[in-house]
Amino acid sequence: MNRLNKLRYRGVIAGLIASSAIGAMWVMPAPARAEDPSAAPIGEEANSAVAHMGKTLMSKEFSFRSYTVRAYVGSNGELLHIAHTAKIVVRRPDRLLVDSTGDDGATKTIYDGKTLVVYGMTQKQYAAIPAPATIDETLDLAENRLGTDFPLADLLGGNPEKSVLAGVTSGGQVGFATIDGVSCRHLFFIQAPDLDLELWVEDNERSLPRRVYITYRSLPGHPTFLAELSDWDFSIHPADAEFVFQPPAGVTQVEMKPKAGAATAPAK
């Protein structure tokens, strides 16, 4: 599933999983090295870069940091922005931790293979719901039941290459940029007719994503989502205990009712 075409703002979890990472520095791409994205449905260089990225992100365990800024339309039609920093820890197939701080407070999402917990540290409240057996299915549950979205989820699923390119009608490499001192390929994709995706990946065999920029052309004001990704670590070995939530003193549990028509998670 391609989650890049989702953009909503509902409740505390939206602030949490809007995560992304620490600053970057870039230069304009050199036209002499650019490939015309319209020359083919998806250019060979772009296809290869995304394939290498997908292979790297299939690793069983890894973590990274993110800094995100997303735009949304306010009550009077004005275009507003909200920012978050986060650390994301992944242990496939059934462990996920997102620890986020943003303009709307600090939140934590914990998935232990059986339960999805959303903890609003600022609000001193948490909710817990039964979850499916994989990260993919759990992120779908969060979207369908809680009405939230996480555009970076395509990088965490079981097949990142397929998820990122799902629905893409054309694209290619447009140039190069330097982010945090690392040479990156600047890729551009169109998910016709309403979404533009720019993706900067390292110019090496790992092709780690360093920046994501999404423009939602079908939504009022053409809001955007920017993610800077850093501190990738594939040497971690997180224990089960890191994905266990123990409510701190003074924190209360609240109930989240399913959205109308939403399917509930299978019983464990």
ABEGO torsion letter per residue (X at the ends): XBAAABBBBBEAAAAAAABBBBBBBBBBBBAAABBBAAABABBAAAAAAAAAAAAAAABABBBBBBBBBBBBBBAAGBBBBBBBBBBBBBBOAABBBBBBBBAAEBBBBBBAGABBBBBBAAAGBBBBBBBBABAAAAAAAAAAAAGBBBAAAAAABABAAAAAABGBABEEBAEBBBBGGBBBBBBBBBBOAABBBBBBBBBBAAGBBABBBBBBAABBGGBBBBBBBBGBBAABBBBAAAABBBBBBGBBBBBBBBBBGBBBBBBX
